[in-house]
Amino acid sequence: MMGSRRASLAVAAVVCLAVTAALVQAQAPALVPSTERLTEYQLPPDTLAKAEALYRTSTVMLVVGTLYGLGVLALLLTTRVAPRFRDLAERVSRRRVVQALVFAPLMLLTLDVLSLPVSLYGHHLQVQYGLSVQGWSSWFWDWTKGELLGTALGTVMVWGLYGFLRRSPTRWWVYGWLTSIPVVLLLVFIGPIFIAPLFNTFAPLAARQPALVPELEKVMARGGLSIARARMFEMQASDKVTTYNAYVTGIGASKRVVVWDNTSRDLAIPETTFVFGHELGHYVLNHIWLSIAFAIAGLLLQLYLAARLMGGLLARFGPRWGVRGIDDWASLPALLLLLSVFSLATQPVSAAVSRYLEHQADIYGLEVIHGLTPDSSQVAARAFQKLGEKGLSYPRPHPLLVFWAFSHPPTHERLRFAATYAPWNEGQPGRYIR
């Protein structure tokens, strides 16, 4: 099994390094001469140079971060950190719930602290390239709040999962999966109300952008969605990032509209309505539910595979790692390592599904603003140009990177599609709005 584990990590390393080798050879395209109508995504020379530099560095960091995360879990296993935490928890109490309250926070915080260098460098890059203006004290405070929330939730989940492992060693993965479903739904429901305000400031959109509200209401009405003005907000994103966004979030009573202040400040109202229309498409086309269902199905597959492999893995390497068995608290890093490898292996599938949904939302956004704003295709194209330029989106990412990791279609493809999609010019109905 040691050979199997090393082989898995070796495959991940080879794939990641192959991605890097191919991607760093990508060359910047020549700028297309400007025309009256925007048909191609292009950047000024200085911005293009920054976008290319960020693209190359981010690609390397994707590889390094992936291998680093797997390496941290392997290190924790070989240095037997988890057994030390387990022994401490067992000395504190014989009660499993108390042991969980000792072991899980120590294990989860250790993982996150060891993973901190990658996160720190990621924020450094965002600041260096002007995508973030958030100071380090603010960033660390957000990280701390995220750790407190994540550790609290993670502790409960670890306690429940290992309860299933002790009571049903052969079916724990089914019970663990079933328990995860209401947890995910609860988080989606309470996130906009209780979690998001811990990290950002929200104000009534009608008070901040009174001219924008009726335009968004027209878009929602055309999409068959009604959200009261009391649940339309502007988020103060400008004190942390410089990029643009607008979205619909929550389910049921927590449903709300959110527009970033950067978006409403820098984009024209028609462009903002398209960005909003795209996000509205995710909501109306049930992409939220589809994404949740896909993630839950993926988790089921990963837990099943982990259940099939964990027994044999621990039978061979458990003594070396100080792990007594699958229901031992100290087996957690081994379980997380397996899940990480499975997640890496299925990442291209997840990325492809996400890109498909994003393309559907682009179509919806184009159709939902058609007739509400003149020349909707050009409005959308200008929005993509500004989004890409502000976010330093590289014009020609390598197809291998797109296949492996892009959750959205490349900006140049999205802009070109937006500039040419106009079925109504040929007397044809739209795909989603007729």
C-alpha positions in Angstrom: 0.0 0.0 0.0 3.0 2.3 0.5 3.7 1.9 -3.2 0.0 2.7 -3.9 0.0 5.8 -1.8 3.3 7.0 -3.3 2.0 6.2 -6.8 -1.1 8.3 -6.1 0.9 11.2 -5.0 3.4 10.7 -7.9 0.5 10.7 -10.4 -0.8 13.9 -8.9 2.7 15.4 -9.0 3.2 14.4 -12.6 -0.1 15.7 -13.7 0.4 19.0 -11.9 3.9 19.5 -13.2 2.8 18.6 -16.7 0.1 21.3 -16.4 2.8 23.8 -15.3 5.2 22.9 -18.1 2.6 23.3 -20.8 1.1 26.5 -19.4 4.2 28.5 -18.8 4.9 28.2 -22.5 1.7 30.1 -23.4 2.5 33.3 -25.3 0.6 36.5 -25.1 -1.5 37.2 -28.2 -1.1 40.3 -30.3 -3.6 42.9 -29.6 -6.5 43.1 -32.1 -6.8 46.6 -33.6 -9.7 48.5 -32.0 -13.0 48.5 -33.9 -16.2 50.4 -33.5 -17.9 47.4 -32.0 -16.3 45.3 -29.3 -15.9 41.7 -30.6 -12.7 40.5 -29.0 -11.3 40.7 -25.5 -8.1 42.6 -25.5 -5.9 44.4 -23.0 -3.6 47.5 -23.2 0.1 46.4 -23.3 0.9 47.3 -19.7 -2.2 45.5 -18.4 -1.5 42.5 -20.6 2.0 42.2 -19.2 0.6 42.2 -15.6 -2.2 39.7 -16.6 0.4 37.4 -18.1 2.7 37.6 -15.1 -0.2 36.9 -12.7 -1.4 34.0 -14.9 2.0 32.3 -14.8 2.5 32.8 -11.1 -1.0 31.7 -10.3 -0.5 28.5 -12.4 2.6 27.6 -10.5 0.9 28.3 -7.2 -2.0 26.0 -8.2 0.5 23.2 -8.6 2.5 24.1 -5.5 -0.6 24.5 -3.4 -2.0 21.2 -4.5 1.2 19.3 -3.8 1.7 21.2 -0.6 -1.7 20.3 0.8 -1.1 16.6 0.0 2.3 16.9 1.6 1.0 18.4 4.8 -1.3 15.4 5.3 1.4 12.9 4.5 3.7 14.7 7.0 1.1 14.6 9.7 0.8 10.8 9.2 4.5 10.1 9.2 5.3 12.3 12.2 2.4 10.7 14.1 0.9 14.1 15.2 -2.7 12.8 15.2 -1.9 9.9 17.7 -0.4 12.5 20.1 -3.6 14.6 20.0 -5.6 11.4 20.4 -3.6 10.3 23.5 -4.1 13.8 25.0 -7.9 13.6 24.3 -8.1 10.2 25.9 -6.2 11.4 29.0 -8.6 14.3 29.4 -11.7 12.1 29.4 -13.1 8.7 28.5 -16.2 10.3 27.1 -16.2 10.4 23.3 -17.8 13.8 23.0 -15.1 15.4 25.3 -12.4 13.6 23.3 -13.8 15.1 20.1 -13.8 18.6 21.7 -10.1 18.1 22.4 -8.9 16.2 19.3 -10.8 17.8 16.5 -9.9 21.5 17.2 -6.2 20.6 17.7 -6.1 18.6 14.4 -8.1 21.0 12.3 -6.2 24.1 13.5 -2.9 22.3 13.0 -3.9 21.5 9.4 -5.0 25.1 8.7 -1.9 26.7 10.3 0.4 24.4 8.3 -1.6 25.4 5.2 -1.3 29.1 6.0 1.8 29.9 4.0 0.0 29.2 0.7 -2.9 31.4 1.8 -0.6 34.2 2.9 1.2 34.2 -0.5 -2.1 34.1 -2.3 -3.2 37.3 -0.5 0.2 38.8 -1.2 -0.3 38.2 -4.9 -3.8 39.8 -4.8 -2.4 42.9 -3.2 0.7 43.0 -5.4 -1.4 43.0 -8.5 -4.0 45.4 -7.3 -6.9 42.9 -7.0 -7.0 43.4 -3.2 -6.6 46.4 -1.0 -7.2 44.6 2.3 -4.5 45.1 5.0 -2.9 42.3 6.8 -4.6 43.0 10.1 -8.0 42.8 8.4 -7.0 39.7 6.5 -5.9 37.9 9.6 -9.1 38.9 11.4 -11.1 37.4 8.6 -8.9 34.3 8.7 -9.5 34.0 12.5 -13.2 34.3 12.2 -13.2 31.7 9.4 -11.1 29.4 11.6 -13.5 29.8 14.6 -16.5 29.0 12.4 -14.8 26.2 10.5 -13.4 24.6 13.6 -16.7 24.7 15.4 -18.5 23.1 12.5 -15.7 20.7 11.8 -15.6 19.5 15.4 -19.3 18.6 15.3 -18.8 16.8 12.0 -15.8 14.8 13.1 -17.6 13.8 16.3 -20.6 12.6 14.3 -18.5 10.8 11.6 -16.5 8.9 14.1 -19.6 8.0 16.0 -20.9 6.4 12.8 -17.5 4.7 12.4 -17.7 3.1 15.8 -21.3 2.0 15.5 -21.3 0.9 11.9 -17.8 0.2 10.5 -19.1 -1.0 7.1 -21.9 1.6 6.5 -20.5 4.7 8.2 -19.9 6.4 4.8 -23.7 6.2 4.0 -24.7 7.7 7.3 -22.0 10.3 7.1 -23.2 11.3 3.7 -26.8 11.5 4.7 -26.0 13.7 7.6 -24.0 16.1 5.4 -27.1 16.9 3.3 -29.1 18.9 5.9 -25.8 20.5 7.1 -25.2 21.8 3.6 -28.8 23.1 3.2 -28.6 24.8 6.6 -25.4 26.6 5.7 -26.9 27.8 2.4 -29.9 29.1 4.3 -28.2 30.8 7.2 -25.1 32.0 5.2 -26.5 35.3 3.9 -28.1 36.2 7.3 -25.6 35.1 9.9 -22.2 34.3 8.2 -21.7 36.8 5.4 -22.2 39.9 7.7 -19.3 38.7 9.8 -17.0 39.3 6.9 -18.6 42.2 5.0 -20.8 45.2 5.6 -24.2 45.3 3.9 -26.5 48.3 3.4 -29.9 48.7 1.7 -29.4 49.0 -2.0 -32.2 51.5 -2.4 -30.4 53.9 0.0 -27.1 53.6 -1.8 -28.1 53.2 -5.4 -31.7 54.4 -5.9 -31.4 54.6 -9.7 -30.2 51.0 -9.9 -33.0 49.3 -7.9 -35.8 49.8 -10.4 -33.6 48.5 -13.2 -32.8 45.3 -11.3 -36.5 44.9 -10.5 -37.2 45.0 -14.3 -34.7 42.2 -14.8 -36.1 40.1 -12.0 -39.7 40.6 -13.2 -38.7 39.4 -16.7 -37.1 36.4 -15.0 -40.2 35.7 -13.0 -38.5 36.4 -9.7 -39.7 38.8 -7.0 -37.5 40.0 -4.2 -38.6 42.8 -1.9 -36.4 46.0 -1.8 -35.8 45.3 1.8 -33.8 42.2 0.7 -31.7 44.1 -1.8 -28.3 45.1 -0.5 -25.1 46.8 -1.5 -22.0 45.1 -0.1 -19.0 47.2 0.8 -16.4 45.2 -1.2 -14.1 48.2 -2.0 -12.4 48.1 1.4 -11.1 44.6 0.5 -11.1 44.0 -3.2 -11.1 46.0 -6.5 -13.1 43.5 -8.6 -16.8 43.4 -9.5 -19.7 41.2 -8.7 -23.4 41.0 -8.1 -25.5 38.0 -7.2 -28.6 36.4 -5.8 -28.0 34.3 -2.7 -29.9 32.3 0.0 -33.0 30.1 -0.2 -36.5 30.7 1.0 -36.7 33.4 3.6 -33.0 34.1 3.3 -33.1 34.9 -0.4 -31.6 38.3 -1.3 -29.9 40.4 -4.0 -26.4 41.7 -3.4 -24.4 44.2 -5.5 -20.8 45.0 -4.7 -20.2 48.7 -4.4 -17.3 48.5 -6.8 -19.7 47.2 -9.5 -22.3 49.9 -9.0 -19.6 52.5 -8.9 -17.5 51.6 -11.9 -20.0 49.8 -14.3 -22.7 51.6 -16.2 -26.2 50.6 -15.1 -26.9 48.5 -18.2 -23.6 46.6 -17.6 -24.5 46.0 -13.9 -27.9 44.7 -15.0 -26.2 42.1 -17.2 -23.8 41.0 -14.4 -26.9 40.7 -12.2 -28.8 39.0 -15.0 -26.1 36.4 -15.2 -26.2 35.7 -11.5 -30.0 35.7 -11.6 -29.7 33.0 -14.3 -27.9 30.7 -11.8 -30.9 31.2 -9.5 -33.7 30.8 -12.0 -32.1 27.9 -13.8 -31.7 26.1 -10.5 -28.0 26.1 -10.7 -27.7 26.4 -6.9 -29.6 23.2 -6.4 -27.8 21.5 -9.2 -24.4 22.5 -7.8 -25.5 21.3 -4.3 -26.7 18.0 -5.8 -23.5 17.5 -7.8 -21.3 18.3 -4.8 -23.3 15.9 -2.6 -23.2 13.1 -5.2 -19.4 13.7 -5.5 -19.1 13.4 -1.7 -21.0 10.1 -1.8 -18.6 8.7 -4.3 -15.5 9.9 -2.4 -16.8 8.5 0.9 -17.6 5.2 -0.7 -14.1 4.9 -2.2 -12.5 6.0 1.1 -14.5 3.3 2.9 -13.3 0.7 0.4 -9.6 1.7 0.8 -9.3 2.8 4.4 -9.3 -0.6 5.9 -6.5 -2.0 3.8 -4.5 1.2 4.0 -4.6 1.2 7.8 -4.0 -2.6 8.1 -0.7 -2.1 6.4 0.4 1.4 7.6 -1.6 1.9 10.7 1.1 0.6 13.1 3.7 2.9 11.4 1.4 5.9 11.7 0.3 5.1 15.3 -3.3 4.5 14.1 -5.2 1.7 15.9 -8.0 1.3 13.4 -10.5 3.1 11.2 -12.6 4.3 14.1 -9.5 5.8 15.8 -9.5 9.6 16.0 -5.9 9.4 14.7 -7.1 8.0 11.3 -8.5 11.4 10.4 -5.4 12.6 8.4 -5.5 9.3 6.4 -9.1 9.8 5.6 -8.5 13.4 4.5 -5.6 12.4 2.4 -7.7 9.9 0.5 -10.5 12.4 0.0 -8.0 15.0 -1.2 -6.6 12.6 -3.8 -10.1 11.7 -5.0 -11.0 15.4 -5.2 -7.9 16.1 -7.2 -8.8 13.2 -9.6 -12.3 14.5 -10.2 -11.4 18.1 -10.4 -11.6 18.3 -14.2 -15.2 16.9 -14.1 -16.2 19.5 -11.5 -14.6 22.3 -13.5 -16.4 21.1 -16.7 -19.8 21.1 -15.0 -19.2 24.5 -13.5 -18.1 26.0 -16.9 -21.3 24.5 -18.5 -23.5 26.2 -15.9 -21.7 29.5 -16.2 -22.2 29.4 -20.0 -25.9 28.8 -19.4 -26.0 31.8 -17.1 -24.3 33.9 -19.7 -27.0 33.0 -22.2 -29.7 33.8 -19.6 -28.1 37.1 -18.7 -28.0 38.1 -22.4 -31.6 37.1 -22.9 -33.0 38.6 -19.7 -31.7 42.1 -20.5 -32.6 42.0 -24.2 -35.3 44.6 -24.7 -34.6 46.3 -21.4 -31.4 47.9 -22.6 -30.4 48.9 -26.1 -27.9 46.6 -27.9 -27.8 44.1 -25.1 -25.0 42.0 -26.8 -22.6 45.0 -26.7 -23.6 45.8 -23.2 -22.6 42.3 -22.1 -19.4 42.4 -24.2 -18.4 45.7 -22.5 -19.2 44.2 -19.1 -16.9 41.2 -19.8 -14.2 43.5 -21.1 -14.3 45.5 -17.8 -14.6 42.4 -15.6 -11.6 40.9 -17.4 -9.5 44.0 -17.4 -10.2 44.8 -13.7 -9.5 41.1 -12.7 -6.4 40.8 -14.9 -7.9 37.9 -16.7 -5.3 36.5 -19.2 -6.6 36.6 -22.7 -5.3 33.2 -23.8 -5.0 30.7 -21.0 -3.7 27.3 -21.9 -6.4 24.8 -22.8 -5.0 22.3 -20.3 -5.4 24.7 -17.5 -8.9 25.5 -18.6 -9.8 21.8 -18.7 -8.2 21.1 -15.3 -9.2 24.1 -13.1 -11.3 26.8 -14.8 -14.7 27.1 -13.1 -15.7 29.7 -15.8 -15.2 29.8 -19.5 -12.2 32.0 -20.4 -13.0 35.7 -20.7 -12.2 35.9 -24.4 -14.7 33.1 -25.2 -17.4 34.7 -23.1 -16.9 38.1 -24.7 -16.9 36.7 -28.2 -20.1 34.8 -27.5 -21.8 37.8 -26.0 -20.9 39.9 -29.0 -22.4 37.5 -31.5 -25.4 35.9 -29.6 -28.5 37.5 -30.9 -31.1 35.0 -32.1 -33.8 37.7 -32.1 -32.0 39.3 -35.0 -32.9 36.3 -37.1 -36.4 36.0 -35.7 -35.5 33.2 -33.4 -36.6 32.9 -29.8 -34.2 32.8 -26.9 -33.3 29.6 -25.2 -34.6 30.5 -21.8 -36.7 33.7 -22.3 -39.0 33.8 -25.3 
